[in-house]
Amino acid sequence: MTAPRTVLLTGAAGAVGTMMRELLPPYGHELRLLDVNPVPGAPDAVRADLADRAALREAARGVDAIVHLAGISLEADFEKILAVNIAGTHHLYEAAREEGVRRVVFASSNHAVGFTRRPREGEPPVPVGTPHRPDTFYGLSKCFGEDLAQLYWDRHGIETVSLRIGSCTPEPTSARMLSTWLSPADCARLVHASLTAQDVAHTVVYGSSANTRAWWDLSAARALGYAPEDDAEAYAEKILAEQGPLVEGSPDDLYVGGQFCADAPRWPH
């Protein structure tokens, strides 16, 4: 697949969307922006809720691909998750189907497998084929999104790369993030690879940088052409001096989903 000319970026005003607005255009992608909130510096951005199917279809018209970042990114009541992350993602895929968009990059999450035991030193990383073990309603919605992507490939021929994103922040800020961090620059590399790789069908990949302490198998992402360049280990000395290592027996120590498995942060922030 050649580099798309126009990409619809949903969730463009969110944390990851804001970073991708800056980092994706140098790869040759022209972005059409969508968010329920105003997008700073982008007066032409589409203001629409994921419940607005007509607006979604209009936004998808004529684009070559969609990067779907919109949604609730923390835990919330099931009814809110259902409306935004589950029904909203279905509406997005229907817009893609109706407008003939053939490639979606879906922001899944490590929380789709959050109750998976985290690997110990010397053990192999967690593979993408590990069964879904969501840690929250939020994580459950990402399981749904991955399965929806599979359905739309099998039934409608819409290709998707589902990115099980770890912790995409400018810098890692905790001992857990020494394993889960995805730098903004590596996130852009991963999204670009997901937009341009050939014949992806529905591919699930983990989204982290080349972290020395990584928990997840990045081979499926690398097969798309993803070549991460950053490593959270550069921040390890400072973080461990200030916070110490993972507390043995804590959710961060036991599970890849960390604190989401016990007392997940709630939406909104």
N, C-alpha and C positions, 0 to 999 in steps of 0.2 A: 504494500500500500504506500503510495507516494504521500509526502507530507500534505495534510489537508490545507486547503486555502483558507477556509473559515471554520472556526470551532466555536460552538455555543458553550460558554462556561457558566454553569449554574452555581449559585452560592458565591457569586463574585465579590460580595462585600464581607464574606466571612474571613476567618483567620487564614486558612489555606488558600482560599480564593484570592485574597488580597496579594499574597505572595506570588501566586501563579499569574496574576494580571501583569506583573512586572517581568517574570522570568520566562514565560512561554513565548512571547512575541519574537525574541531573538532567534528562536528555532524556526521561524518562518510561518508561525501560526497567526492568522488574523482573528482576533477574539470578538465575539458578540457576547455581551455580558447580560446576565439575568440575576436578579435577587429580589426578595420581598422588601428589602431595605434599600435606601439610596446607596449608590456606589460612588464614593468620593472621587471627584475629578473625572467622572464619566457621565455627563448629562444625557447621553444617548442610550444608556443602559436600560434594559427592559425591567420595569417594576412589576413583578407578578408573583403571586403565590402559587405553590405547586397544585393547589386545588383548582386553579384557573386553567382548564384544559384548552380553551380557545387561545389564550395568551401563550401557553406552552407550544401549541402547534404553530402559531405565527412565529414565535422565536426560533423554532427548529426549521422553518422553511428556508431551503436553499443552503443550509450548512452542510459541511462535509463530515463532521463528527461532533459528538457531544462529550464534554467532560462534566460529569454530574457530581458536584460537591455539595449541593443544597441539601438542607435537612437539619434535624436536631442532632447535635453532636455529643450530647451527654445523656444521662438517664432522665426520663420523664414519665409521667403517668402513661399507661398503655394507650389510652384514648388519643393522647397527643402524638405518640409515636405512630399509632395506626394511621392517623390523618395525614401526617407529614412524611414520615419515612417509608411507610408501606404503601398507602394509597397514592401518595405523591410520586413515588418512584414508578409505580404502575402508570400513572398519567404521563410521566416523562417518556417511558418506553412506547406508550401508545402514540405520542406525538412523533417519536422517531419513526415508528412503523408507518404512520399516515403520511409523513413527509419524505419517506424513502431514505432516511439517514441510515447508513450501513455500519457505523462504528460508534460505540459508546465506551467511555472510560468511566467506570463506576467506583466511587469512593466507598469501598467496603471498610472493614476495620478488623484489627486483631481481636476485638471483643466478640467477633463471631465465633471464636474458638477460645474465649477467655478463660474457661475453666480447665483448659488443657494444662497439664503439669509442665512447668517450665524445665527445660533441660539443665542438667548439672554439668559441671566441668568434665569433659571427656565423653559426654553423650552426644549423639547426633542432633542436629537442629530439628525443629518441628517442621514436618513436610506440609506442603499445601493440601495433600490428600487427607490430612487428619480430620476426623469427623467434626461437624459443627458441635460446639459446646458453648453456646452464648452465656454471657455472664450477667446480662441485663435485658430489659425490653429493647434498649438501644441495640445491643449486640444481636438480639433476635431479629430486629429489622434488617440488619446487614446480612444475616443468613437468608432472609426472604429475598433481599436484593440480588444475592448471588444466584439463588434458584430461579428468580424471575429472569435474570440474564440468560441462564441456560435454556429456559423455555423459549425465549424470544430468538435465540440462535436456532434451536431445533425446529421451531414452528415457522419463524419468519425470516431466518437468515441474517439477523442483526448480530454482528460480532460485538463482543464485550471483553474488555480486560477488567477484572475486578481486583482492585488494589486493597489488600488488607493492611491499611496504613497503621504504622506504629505511633510514634510521637513526633509530629511534624511541627517543630518550633525552631526559632533561630539558633538556640543552643540547648543542649540537654540540661536539665535542672534537678535531677534526682539520680540516685543509684540505679533505679529501674531503667531510667532512660539511657543509661550507658549501654543497654542492650537493645532498646526499642527505638532509639532516635532515628528520624529521617530528616536530614538537613533540607532546608528549602531548595538549595541547588540540586541535590539528589532527587528530591521530589519532582522537580521540573524535568530532570533527565528521565525519570521513570515514566512520567506522563507522556513525554515526547516519544519514548520508545513504544509505549502502549498505543499511541496514535498512528505510528508509522510501520510497525511490524507487519509482516505478511501473514495472512491465513491464521488468525488467532482463534477463530471460532469463539468459544467461551473459555478464557484462560484466567485462572485465579493465581495471583502472585502476592507475596509479602512485600511490604513497603518499608524498608529500613535502609540506613546507610551501611557502609562496609565496616560495621562495628566489630572491634576485637571480641567483644562479649556478646555478639549477636545470638539470639535464640531461634531465629527462623531461617529456613532454607531459602536462599535467594536464587537458586538455580533456574527456576521457572522465569523469574524476572530477567535474569541474565540472558536467557534464551531469546528474549524479545529484543535484545540489544542494550539492555540497561547495564551501565558500567558506573557504579557508585564510586565517588572519589573521597568522601568524607568519612571520618571515624570518630565516634564519641569519646574514644580513649584519650583524645587530646584534652578533654575536660575532666578526666577521671581523678587526677590527683587533687584538684581543687574541690570537687564534689565530695569525694570520700573523706577529705580532711574536715570539711564542714558538717557533713551529715552522717558519716560512717557508712558501712556496707549495708546491704539488705538485712533486715532483722530476721533471724532464723525463725521459721514457722509463721511469719506474717503473710498476708495475701500477696504482697509484692515478691516474696521469696518463693511461694508455693506455685503460683499460677501465672500464665502469660498475661492474663487480664489484670493482674495486680489488684489494686484497691477496688476496682469495679466489681470484684467477686464478693465484696463484703459490704461496702458503704460507698456506692458510686456517687461521684459529684453530679449534682442535679442541674437541669436546664430550667431557666436561663442561668447564665453565669452569676 
